[in-house]
Amino acid sequence: MSKQRFTPEFKEEAVKQVIDRGYGVAEVADRLGVSAHSLYKWVKAVSPGKSEQQSKELLEAKGEILRLRAQIRRVEEERDLLKNCHGPLPACAR
């Protein structure tokens, strides 16, 4: 019983069908005549690691938090200006 070897190009195309085109692993594996287990391994090999992906998501979330905090600060300052303004707004703005 010999193991079937697949070229890197074949593996790349199979992975593209799953990742880029959105086909299911089982569907692509059946169509190409490979085991779903092998295809899962190929997809996992080219996908970013969970730690890398989690780090990227964490950095994006931190950036958004900083942006939102700055926006809240600005809105609170605007609110406080309007709150402390006694009288009509145009007279207060002078």
Buried (B, 14 or more C-beta within 10 A) or exposed (E): EEEEEBEEEEBEEBBBBBEEEEBEBEEBBEEBEBEBEBBBEBBEEEEEEEEEEEEEEEEEEEEEEEEEEEEEEEEEEEEEEEEEEEEEEEEEEE
